[in-house]
Amino acid sequence: MHVRIYITYKNGVLDPQGKAVERSLHTLGYKEVQDVRMGKYLEVSLDVPSRKAADARIREMCEKLLANPVIEDYRFEIQDEKPSAVSDQQSAKHRAET
């Protein structure tokens, strides 16, 4: 199984990196940017027998190590197999074009 994990600060938690990026974007002329929140993105491959097992293990990993549940939220997507590099490149190209 292949898992994509997204970790972000909870609402109300100060995000100094996000604020720094926001100020830099304003300096570069992107005045329409109203808020920037930074986070972490991880990809994990698991050798588990089922999606249910993958779900349980990822939740455990996030709670114990990957995220700080006091100040961070997390979410994840489980895929049966790792997406191919071609489909990832096509997705990136599509996102860049829109």
Biopython code that builds the backbone (N, CA, C, O; Angstrom):
import numpy as np
from Bio.PDB.StructureBuilder import StructureBuilder

atoms = [
    (1, "MET", "N", (0.842, -1.180, 0.000)),
    (1, "MET", "CA", (0.000, 0.000, 0.000)),
    (1, "MET", "C", (0.889, 1.246, 0.000)),
    (1, "MET", "O", (1.994, 1.248, 0.543)),
    (2, "HIS", "N", (0.388, 2.265, -0.604)),
    (2, "HIS", "CA", (1.093, 3.547, -0.659)),
    (2, "HIS", "C", (0.199, 4.586, 0.022)),
    (2, "HIS", "O", (-0.996, 4.673, -0.260)),
    (3, "VAL", "N", (0.797, 5.370, 0.921)),
    (3, "VAL", "CA", (0.026, 6.333, 1.700)),
    (3, "VAL", "C", (0.639, 7.716, 1.553)),
    (3, "VAL", "O", (1.854, 7.888, 1.654)),
    (4, "ARG", "N", (-0.216, 8.693, 1.313)),
    (4, "ARG", "CA", (0.183, 10.101, 1.294)),
    (4, "ARG", "C", (-0.361, 10.737, 2.556)),
    (4, "ARG", "O", (-1.558, 10.659, 2.834)),
    (5, "ILE", "N", (0.529, 11.375, 3.330)),
    (5, "ILE", "CA", (0.150, 11.957, 4.613)),
    (5, "ILE", "C", (0.352, 13.472, 4.550)),
    (5, "ILE", "O", (1.397, 13.951, 4.108)),
    (6, "TYR", "N", (-0.656, 14.214, 4.995)),
    (6, "TYR", "CA", (-0.613, 15.671, 5.022)),
    (6, "TYR", "C", (-0.763, 16.123, 6.473)),
    (6, "TYR", "O", (-1.729, 15.759, 7.144)),
    (7, "ILE", "N", (0.193, 16.915, 6.957)),
    (7, "ILE", "CA", (0.178, 17.392, 8.332)),
    (7, "ILE", "C", (0.208, 18.913, 8.309)),
    (7, "ILE", "O", (1.069, 19.516, 7.669)),
    (8, "THR", "N", (-0.740, 19.531, 9.015)),
    (8, "THR", "CA", (-0.821, 20.988, 9.053)),
    (8, "THR", "C", (-1.073, 21.450, 10.483)),
    (8, "THR", "O", (-1.565, 20.693, 11.319)),
    (9, "TYR", "N", (-0.728, 22.709, 10.747)),
    (9, "TYR", "CA", (-1.034, 23.284, 12.051)),
    (9, "TYR", "C", (-2.544, 23.378, 12.217)),
    (9, "TYR", "O", (-3.269, 23.603, 11.248)),
    (10, "LYS", "N", (-3.012, 23.207, 13.437)),
    (10, "LYS", "CA", (-4.424, 23.405, 13.737)),
    (10, "LYS", "C", (-4.748, 24.886, 13.606)),
    (10, "LYS", "O", (-3.872, 25.741, 13.741)),
    (11, "ASN", "N", (-6.027, 25.179, 13.338)),
    (11, "ASN", "CA", (-6.464, 26.576, 13.283)),
    (11, "ASN", "C", (-6.168, 27.239, 14.617)),
    (11, "ASN", "O", (-6.387, 26.651, 15.677)),
    (12, "GLY", "N", (-5.671, 28.462, 14.558)),
    (12, "GLY", "CA", (-5.364, 29.201, 15.766)),
    (12, "GLY", "C", (-3.932, 29.041, 16.246)),
    (12, "GLY", "O", (-3.495, 29.782, 17.125)),
    (13, "VAL", "N", (-3.190, 28.086, 15.687)),
    (13, "VAL", "CA", (-1.788, 27.894, 16.067)),
    (13, "VAL", "C", (-0.921, 28.793, 15.193)),
    (13, "VAL", "O", (-1.059, 28.796, 13.970)),
    (14, "LEU", "N", (-0.041, 29.545, 15.813)),
    (14, "LEU", "CA", (0.852, 30.441, 15.089)),
    (14, "LEU", "C", (1.700, 29.655, 14.092)),
    (14, "LEU", "O", (2.263, 28.615, 14.432)),
    (15, "ASP", "N", (1.787, 30.156, 12.864)),
    (15, "ASP", "CA", (2.560, 29.513, 11.803)),
    (15, "ASP", "C", (3.582, 30.520, 11.269)),
    (15, "ASP", "O", (3.315, 31.199, 10.278)),
    (16, "PRO", "N", (4.744, 30.624, 11.912)),
    (16, "PRO", "CA", (5.722, 31.640, 11.497)),
    (16, "PRO", "C", (6.245, 31.432, 10.079)),
    (16, "PRO", "O", (6.494, 32.411, 9.375)),
    (17, "GLN", "N", (6.419, 30.190, 9.641)),
    (17, "GLN", "CA", (6.885, 29.953, 8.263)),
    (17, "GLN", "C", (5.834, 30.432, 7.261)),
    (17, "GLN", "O", (6.167, 31.066, 6.259)),
    (18, "GLY", "N", (4.581, 30.129, 7.534)),
    (18, "GLY", "CA", (3.507, 30.571, 6.648)),
    (18, "GLY", "C", (3.452, 32.085, 6.549)),
    (18, "GLY", "O", (3.266, 32.637, 5.465)),
    (19, "LYS", "N", (3.614, 32.758, 7.691)),
    (19, "LYS", "CA", (3.595, 34.226, 7.694)),
    (19, "LYS", "C", (4.782, 34.788, 6.913)),
    (19, "LYS", "O", (4.642, 35.791, 6.213)),
    (20, "ALA", "N", (5.944, 34.152, 7.027)),
    (20, "ALA", "CA", (7.128, 34.615, 6.290)),
    (20, "ALA", "C", (6.900, 34.477, 4.789)),
    (20, "ALA", "O", (7.250, 35.377, 4.025)),
    (21, "VAL", "N", (6.323, 33.373, 4.365)),
    (21, "VAL", "CA", (6.035, 33.168, 2.941)),
    (21, "VAL", "C", (4.991, 34.183, 2.474)),
    (21, "VAL", "O", (5.111, 34.741, 1.383)),
    (22, "GLU", "N", (3.973, 34.420, 3.293)),
    (22, "GLU", "CA", (2.941, 35.404, 2.952)),
    (22, "GLU", "C", (3.556, 36.790, 2.738)),
    (22, "GLU", "O", (3.245, 37.467, 1.759)),
    (23, "ARG", "N", (4.427, 37.204, 3.656)),
    (23, "ARG", "CA", (5.089, 38.524, 3.509)),
    (23, "ARG", "C", (5.945, 38.569, 2.247)),
    (23, "ARG", "O", (5.957, 39.573, 1.536)),
    (24, "SER", "N", (6.653, 37.488, 1.974)),
    (24, "SER", "CA", (7.502, 37.451, 0.772)),
    (24, "SER", "C", (6.661, 37.533, -0.497)),
    (24, "SER", "O", (7.040, 38.215, -1.450)),
    (25, "LEU", "N", (5.529, 36.848, -0.517)),
    (25, "LEU", "CA", (4.644, 36.927, -1.686)),
    (25, "LEU", "C", (4.114, 38.340, -1.864)),
    (25, "LEU", "O", (4.024, 38.831, -2.989)),
    (26, "HIS", "N", (3.764, 38.996, -0.772)),
    (26, "HIS", "CA", (3.320, 40.396, -0.862)),
    (26, "HIS", "C", (4.434, 41.287, -1.415)),
    (26, "HIS", "O", (4.184, 42.159, -2.248)),
    (27, "THR", "N", (5.660, 41.062, -0.948)),
    (27, "THR", "CA", (6.805, 41.834, -1.427)),
    (27, "THR", "C", (7.011, 41.644, -2.928)),
    (27, "THR", "O", (7.417, 42.573, -3.627)),
    (28, "LEU", "N", (6.728, 40.439, -3.418)),
    (28, "LEU", "CA", (6.880, 40.152, -4.845)),
    (28, "LEU", "C", (5.692, 40.639, -5.677)),
    (28, "LEU", "O", (5.667, 40.451, -6.894)),
    (29, "GLY", "N", (4.710, 41.262, -5.025)),
    (29, "GLY", "CA", (3.595, 41.834, -5.763)),
    (29, "GLY", "C", (2.317, 41.012, -5.746)),
    (29, "GLY", "O", (1.346, 41.374, -6.411)),
    (30, "TYR", "N", (2.297, 39.923, -5.006)),
    (30, "TYR", "CA", (1.094, 39.085, -4.933)),
    (30, "TYR", "C", (0.240, 39.527, -3.753)),
    (30, "TYR", "O", (0.086, 38.803, -2.769)),
    (31, "LYS", "N", (-0.311, 40.726, -3.872)),
    (31, "LYS", "CA", (-1.070, 41.331, -2.777)),
    (31, "LYS", "C", (-2.386, 40.610, -2.508)),
    (31, "LYS", "O", (-2.972, 40.775, -1.438)),
    (32, "GLU", "N", (-2.859, 39.812, -3.466)),
    (32, "GLU", "CA", (-4.128, 39.104, -3.282)),
    (32, "GLU", "C", (-4.026, 37.932, -2.299)),
    (32, "GLU", "O", (-5.048, 37.410, -1.853)),
    (33, "VAL", "N", (-2.815, 37.522, -1.964)),
    (33, "VAL", "CA", (-2.632, 36.425, -1.009)),
    (33, "VAL", "C", (-3.053, 36.913, 0.373)),
    (33, "VAL", "O", (-2.532, 37.909, 0.875)),
    (34, "GLN", "N", (-3.996, 36.206, 0.978)),
    (34, "GLN", "CA", (-4.522, 36.619, 2.273)),
    (34, "GLN", "C", (-3.975, 35.799, 3.434)),
    (34, "GLN", "O", (-3.896, 36.299, 4.556)),
    (35, "ASP", "N", (-3.597, 34.553, 3.185)),
    (35, "ASP", "CA", (-3.104, 33.712, 4.273)),
    (35, "ASP", "C", (-2.322, 32.550, 3.683)),
    (35, "ASP", "O", (-2.710, 31.991, 2.657)),
    (36, "VAL", "N", (-1.230, 32.190, 4.323)),
    (36, "VAL", "CA", (-0.429, 31.036, 3.914)),
    (36, "VAL", "C", (-0.215, 30.170, 5.142)),
    (36, "VAL", "O", (0.201, 30.664, 6.190)),
    (37, "ARG", "N", (-0.491, 28.902, 5.018)),
    (37, "ARG", "CA", (-0.250, 27.940, 6.088)),
    (37, "ARG", "C", (0.718, 26.896, 5.551)),
    (37, "ARG", "O", (0.506, 26.347, 4.469)),
    (38, "MET", "N", (1.773, 26.624, 6.299)),
    (38, "MET", "CA", (2.757, 25.622, 5.901)),
    (38, "MET", "C", (2.397, 24.286, 6.548)),
    (38, "MET", "O", (1.667, 24.228, 7.537)),
    (39, "GLY", "N", (2.926, 23.229, 5.966)),
    (39, "GLY", "CA", (2.680, 21.914, 6.525)),
    (39, "GLY", "C", (3.748, 20.940, 6.076)),
    (39, "GLY", "O", (4.764, 21.322, 5.497)),
    (40, "LYS", "N", (3.493, 19.671, 6.357)),
    (40, "LYS", "CA", (4.412, 18.603, 5.962)),
    (40, "LYS", "C", (3.661, 17.629, 5.073)),
    (40, "LYS", "O", (2.460, 17.410, 5.235)),
    (41, "TYR", "N", (4.392, 17.048, 4.130)),
    (41, "TYR", "CA", (3.844, 16.044, 3.234)),
    (41, "TYR", "C", (4.787, 14.850, 3.259)),
    (41, "TYR", "O", (5.993, 15.004, 3.070)),
    (42, "LEU", "N", (4.243, 13.665, 3.490)),
    (42, "LEU", "CA", (5.060, 12.460, 3.527)),
    (42, "LEU", "C", (4.421, 11.391, 2.653)),
    (42, "LEU", "O", (3.199, 11.340, 2.515)),
    (43, "GLU", "N", (5.249, 10.544, 2.066)),
    (43, "GLU", "CA", (4.785, 9.360, 1.351)),
    (43, "GLU", "C", (5.387, 8.155, 2.043)),
    (43, "GLU", "O", (6.591, 8.105, 2.293)),
    (44, "VAL", "N", (4.535, 7.177, 2.352)),
    (44, "VAL", "CA", (4.969, 5.982, 3.058)),
    (44, "VAL", "C", (4.449, 4.760, 2.300)),
    (44, "VAL", "O", (3.279, 4.703, 1.921)),
    (45, "SER", "N", (5.322, 3.799, 2.089)),
    (45, "SER", "CA", (4.910, 2.523, 1.502)),
    (45, "SER", "C", (4.837, 1.499, 2.622)),
    (45, "SER", "O", (5.747, 1.394, 3.444)),
    (46, "LEU", "N", (3.750, 0.750, 2.646)),
    (46, "LEU", "CA", (3.527, -0.239, 3.694)),
    (46, "LEU", "C", (3.314, -1.618, 3.089)),
    (46, "LEU", "O", (2.711, -1.756, 2.025)),
    (47, "ASP", "N", (3.812, -2.625, 3.771)),
    (47, "ASP", "CA", (3.539, -4.012, 3.408)),
    (47, "ASP", "C", (2.573, -4.568, 4.450)),
    (47, "ASP", "O", (2.986, -5.171, 5.440)),
    (48, "VAL", "N", (1.289, -4.354, 4.211)),
    (48, "VAL", "CA", (0.243, -4.792, 5.139)),
    (48, "VAL", "C", (-0.815, -5.579, 4.369)),
    (48, "VAL", "O", (-0.934, -5.425, 3.153)),
    (49, "PRO", "N", (-1.584, -6.418, 5.063)),
    (49, "PRO", "CA", (-2.538, -7.286, 4.370)),
    (49, "PRO", "C", (-3.812, -6.605, 3.872)),
    (49, "PRO", "O", (-4.488, -7.147, 2.998)),
    (50, "SER", "N", (-4.161, -5.413, 4.415)),
    (50, "SER", "CA", (-5.435, -4.800, 4.020)),
    (50, "SER", "C", (-5.396, -3.292, 4.221)),
    (50, "SER", "O", (-4.510, -2.751, 4.883)),
    (51, "ARG", "N", (-6.386, -2.629, 3.627)),
    (51, "ARG", "CA", (-6.531, -1.181, 3.808)),
    (51, "ARG", "C", (-6.830, -0.857, 5.276)),
    (51, "ARG", "O", (-6.370, 0.155, 5.805)),
    (52, "LYS", "N", (-7.596, -1.717, 5.914)),
    (52, "LYS", "CA", (-7.930, -1.512, 7.320)),
    (52, "LYS", "C", (-6.658, -1.539, 8.176)),
    (52, "LYS", "O", (-6.491, -0.717, 9.076)),
    (53, "ALA", "N", (-5.779, -2.479, 7.890)),
    (53, "ALA", "CA", (-4.507, -2.558, 8.618)),
    (53, "ALA", "C", (-3.648, -1.325, 8.331)),
    (53, "ALA", "O", (-3.015, -0.785, 9.238)),
    (54, "ALA", "N", (-3.626, -0.882, 7.073)),
    (54, "ALA", "CA", (-2.860, 0.315, 6.710)),
    (54, "ALA", "C", (-3.400, 1.530, 7.458)),
    (54, "ALA", "O", (-2.627, 2.331, 7.983)),
    (55, "ASP", "N", (-4.709, 1.668, 7.508)),
    (55, "ASP", "CA", (-5.344, 2.784, 8.201)),
    (55, "ASP", "C", (-4.924, 2.806, 9.669)),
    (55, "ASP", "O", (-4.532, 3.851, 10.189)),
    (56, "ALA", "N", (-5.004, 1.662, 10.333)),
    (56, "ALA", "CA", (-4.661, 1.585, 11.756)),
    (56, "ALA", "C", (-3.187, 1.920, 11.998)),
    (56, "ALA", "O", (-2.857, 2.658, 12.928)),
    (57, "ARG", "N", (-2.310, 1.377, 11.162)),
    (57, "ARG", "CA", (-0.870, 1.609, 11.348)),
    (57, "ARG", "C", (-0.499, 3.065, 11.095)),
    (57, "ARG", "O", (0.297, 3.634, 11.841)),
    (58, "ILE", "N", (-1.059, 3.674, 10.060)),
    (58, "ILE", "CA", (-0.750, 5.072, 9.751)),
    (58, "ILE", "C", (-1.252, 5.985, 10.863)),
    (58, "ILE", "O", (-0.547, 6.906, 11.276)),
    (59, "ARG", "N", (-2.459, 5.736, 11.347)),
    (59, "ARG", "CA", (-2.980, 6.547, 12.465)),
    (59, "ARG", "C", (-2.036, 6.457, 13.666)),
    (59, "ARG", "O", (-1.725, 7.463, 14.305)),
    (60, "GLU", "N", (-1.594, 5.254, 13.956)),
    (60, "GLU", "CA", (-0.668, 5.045, 15.079)),
    (60, "GLU", "C", (0.642, 5.807, 14.864)),
    (60, "GLU", "O", (1.147, 6.455, 15.782)),
    (61, "MET", "N", (1.188, 5.726, 13.649)),
    (61, "MET", "CA", (2.437, 6.429, 13.336)),
    (61, "MET", "C", (2.278, 7.942, 13.481)),
    (61, "MET", "O", (3.154, 8.620, 14.017)),
    (62, "CYS", "N", (1.152, 8.457, 12.996)),
    (62, "CYS", "CA", (0.908, 9.898, 13.084)),
    (62, "CYS", "C", (0.774, 10.341, 14.535)),
    (62, "CYS", "O", (1.334, 11.365, 14.927)),
    (63, "GLU", "N", (0.044, 9.584, 15.324)),
    (63, "GLU", "CA", (-0.171, 9.945, 16.726)),
    (63, "GLU", "C", (1.111, 9.848, 17.553)),
    (63, "GLU", "O", (1.325, 10.652, 18.460)),
    (64, "LYS", "N", (1.962, 8.869, 17.245)),
    (64, "LYS", "CA", (3.160, 8.639, 18.050)),
    (64, "LYS", "C", (4.382, 9.440, 17.602)),
    (64, "LYS", "O", (5.223, 9.791, 18.430)),
    (65, "LEU", "N", (4.494, 9.734, 16.297)),
    (65, "LEU", "CA", (5.736, 10.342, 15.810)),
    (65, "LEU", "C", (5.554, 11.435, 14.770)),
    (65, "LEU", "O", (6.130, 12.514, 14.907)),
    (66, "LEU", "N", (4.778, 11.185, 13.751)),
    (66, "LEU", "CA", (4.781, 12.073, 12.591)),
    (66, "LEU", "C", (4.122, 13.419, 12.836)),
    (66, "LEU", "O", (4.567, 14.430, 12.293)),
    (67, "ALA", "N", (3.068, 13.451, 13.642)),
    (67, "ALA", "CA", (2.360, 14.699, 13.923)),
    (67, "ALA", "C", (2.347, 14.936, 15.426)),
    (67, "ALA", "O", (2.393, 13.999, 16.223)),
    (68, "ASN", "N", (2.284, 16.195, 15.788)),
    (68, "ASN", "CA", (2.112, 16.561, 17.189)),
    (68, "ASN", "C", (0.626, 16.852, 17.376)),
    (68, "ASN", "O", (0.163, 17.931, 17.007)),
    (69, "PRO", "N", (-0.130, 15.909, 17.943)),
    (69, "PRO", "CA", (-1.583, 16.072, 18.005)),
    (69, "PRO", "C", (-2.050, 17.266, 18.835)),
    (69, "PRO", "O", (-3.221, 17.638, 18.765)),
    (70, "VAL", "N", (-1.162, 17.868, 19.615)),
    (70, "VAL", "CA", (-1.536, 19.048, 20.393)),
    (70, "VAL", "C", (-1.699, 20.256, 19.474)),
    (70, "VAL", "O", (-2.609, 21.062, 19.668)),
    (71, "ILE", "N", (-0.828, 20.387, 18.477)),
    (71, "ILE", "CA", (-0.853, 21.586, 17.625)),
    (71, "ILE", "C", (-1.070, 21.283, 16.146)),
    (71, "ILE", "O", (-1.231, 22.209, 15.351)),
    (72, "GLU", "N", (-1.076, 20.001, 15.758)),
    (72, "GLU", "CA", (-1.190, 19.668, 14.337)),
    (72, "GLU", "C", (-2.357, 18.716, 14.077)),
    (72, "GLU", "O", (-2.709, 17.876, 14.904)),
    (73, "ASP", "N", (-2.936, 18.886, 12.896)),
    (73, "ASP", "CA", (-3.926, 17.953, 12.360)),
    (73, "ASP", "C", (-3.245, 17.141, 11.275)),
    (73, "ASP", "O", (-2.244, 17.572, 10.704)),
    (74, "TYR", "N", (-3.783, 15.976, 10.993)),
    (74, "TYR", "CA", (-3.256, 15.184, 9.890)),
    (74, "TYR", "C", (-4.395, 14.502, 9.159)),
    (74, "TYR", "O", (-5.472, 14.269, 9.708)),
    (75, "ARG", "N", (-4.124, 14.194, 7.915)),
    (75, "ARG", "CA", (-5.038, 13.396, 7.094)),
    (75, "ARG", "C", (-4.180, 12.575, 6.158)),
    (75, "ARG", "O", (-3.019, 12.904, 5.917)),
    (76, "PHE", "N", (-4.746, 11.516, 5.636)),
    (76, "PHE", "CA", (-3.968, 10.684, 4.729)),
    (76, "PHE", "C", (-4.857, 10.015, 3.702)),
    (76, "PHE", "O", (-6.066, 9.869, 3.883)),
    (77, "GLU", "N", (-4.210, 9.612, 2.612)),
    (77, "GLU", "CA", (-4.874, 8.912, 1.511)),
    (77, "GLU", "C", (-4.149, 7.590, 1.304)),
    (77, "GLU", "O", (-2.925, 7.560, 1.180)),
    (78, "ILE", "N", (-4.900, 6.506, 1.268)),
    (78, "ILE", "CA", (-4.314, 5.192, 1.053)),
    (78, "ILE", "C", (-4.599, 4.759, -0.378)),
    (78, "ILE", "O", (-5.737, 4.810, -0.843)),
    (79, "GLN", "N", (-3.544, 4.331, -1.068)),
    (79, "GLN", "CA", (-3.680, 3.812, -2.429)),
    (79, "GLN", "C", (-3.151, 2.382, -2.433)),
    (79, "GLN", "O", (-2.235, 2.046, -1.682)),
    (80, "ASP", "N", (-3.731, 1.551, -3.276)),
    (80, "ASP", "CA", (-3.306, 0.153, -3.325)),
    (80, "ASP", "C", (-1.868, -0.001, -3.788)),
    (80, "ASP", "O", (-1.162, -0.913, -3.358)),
    (81, "GLU", "N", (-1.445, 0.882, -4.651)),
    (81, "GLU", "CA", (-0.058, 0.830, -5.115)),
    (81, "GLU", "C", (0.447, 2.230, -5.345)),
    (81, "GLU", "O", (-0.338, 3.172, -5.457)),
    (82, "LYS", "N", (1.763, 2.373, -5.415)),
    (82, "LYS", "CA", (2.368, 3.683, -5.635)),
    (82, "LYS", "C", (2.034, 4.176, -7.034)),
    (82, "LYS", "O", (2.182, 3.431, -8.003)),
    (83, "PRO", "N", (1.583, 5.421, -7.152)),
    (83, "PRO", "CA", (1.312, 5.973, -8.481)),
    (83, "PRO", "C", (2.582, 6.019, -9.318)),
    (83, "PRO", "O", (3.678, 6.219, -8.795)),
    (84, "SER", "N", (2.423, 5.835, -10.605)),
    (84, "SER", "CA", (3.598, 5.866, -11.478)),
    (84, "SER", "C", (4.130, 7.290, -11.597)),
    (84, "SER", "O", (3.397, 8.259, -11.401)),
    (85, "ALA", "N", (5.393, 7.398, -11.917)),
    (85, "ALA", "CA", (6.018, 8.712, -12.086)),
    (85, "ALA", "C", (5.350, 9.473, -13.226)),
    (85, "ALA", "O", (5.236, 10.698, -13.172)),
    (86, "VAL", "N", (4.907, 8.752, -14.262)),
    (86, "VAL", "CA", (4.261, 9.403, -15.398)),
    (86, "VAL", "C", (2.964, 10.067, -14.950)),
    (86, "VAL", "O", (2.708, 11.217, -15.307)),
    (87, "SER", "N", (2.142, 9.363, -14.175)),
    (87, "SER", "CA", (0.883, 9.961, -13.750)),
    (87, "SER", "C", (1.130, 11.122, -12.799)),
    (87, "SER", "O", (0.383, 12.100, -12.825)),
    (88, "ASP", "N", (2.168, 11.041, -11.952)),
    (88, "ASP", "CA", (2.513, 12.152, -11.075)),
    (88, "ASP", "C", (2.926, 13.373, -11.890)),
    (88, "ASP", "O", (2.541, 14.495, -11.563)),
    (89, "GLN", "N", (3.716, 13.160, -12.962)),
    (89, "GLN", "CA", (4.151, 14.267, -13.805)),
    (89, "GLN", "C", (2.965, 14.874, -14.540)),
    (89, "GLN", "O", (2.878, 16.095, -14.675)),
    (90, "GLN", "N", (2.052, 14.032, -15.016)),
    (90, "GLN", "CA", (0.871, 14.540, -15.715)),
    (90, "GLN", "C", (0.003, 15.347, -14.761)),
    (90, "GLN", "O", (-0.529, 16.391, -15.140)),
    (91, "SER", "N", (-0.145, 14.873, -13.523)),
    (91, "SER", "CA", (-0.927, 15.604, -12.534)),
    (91, "SER", "C", (-0.294, 16.960, -12.249)),
    (91, "SER", "O", (-0.990, 17.971, -12.168)),
    (92, "ALA", "N", (1.027, 16.979, -12.098)),
    (92, "ALA", "CA", (1.733, 18.233, -11.833)),
    (92, "ALA", "C", (1.570, 19.193, -13.003)),
    (92, "ALA", "O", (1.365, 20.390, -12.803)),
    (93, "LYS", "N", (1.661, 18.672, -14.225)),
    (93, "LYS", "CA", (1.503, 19.508, -15.410)),
    (93, "LYS", "C", (0.092, 20.076, -15.462)),
    (93, "LYS", "O", (-0.094, 21.251, -15.777)),
    (94, "HIS", "N", (-0.903, 19.245, -15.154)),
    (94, "HIS", "CA", (-2.284, 19.703, -15.161)),
    (94, "HIS", "C", (-2.496, 20.803, -14.121)),
    (94, "HIS", "O", (-3.146, 21.810, -14.400)),
    (95, "ARG", "N", (-1.942, 20.605, -12.914)),
    (95, "ARG", "CA", (-2.088, 21.614, -11.859)),
    (95, "ARG", "C", (-1.429, 22.920, -12.280)),
    (95, "ARG", "O", (-1.949, 23.999, -11.993)),
    (96, "ALA", "N", (-0.284, 22.832, -12.963)),
    (96, "ALA", "CA", (0.424, 24.035, -13.395)),
    (96, "ALA", "C", (-0.351, 24.783, -14.479)),
    (96, "ALA", "O", (-0.262, 26.006, -14.583)),
    (97, "GLU", "N", (-1.105, 24.043, -15.280)),
    (97, "GLU", "CA", (-1.845, 24.654, -16.382)),
    (97, "GLU", "C", (-3.156, 25.293, -15.932)),
    (97, "GLU", "O", (-3.693, 26.158, -16.624)),
    (98, "THR", "N", (-3.671, 24.873, -14.783)),
    (98, "THR", "CA", (-4.965, 25.396, -14.344)),
    (98, "THR", "C", (-4.817, 26.559, -13.408)),
    (98, "THR", "O", (-5.816, 27.112, -12.948)),
]
sb = StructureBuilder()
sb.init_structure("model")
sb.init_model(0)
sb.init_chain("A")
sb.init_seg("    ")
for serial, (resi, resn, name, xyz) in enumerate(atoms, 1):
    if name == "N":
        sb.init_residue(resn, " ", resi, " ")
    sb.init_atom(name, np.array(xyz, "f"), 0.0, 1.0, " ", f" {name:<3s}", serial, name[0])
structure = sb.get_structure()
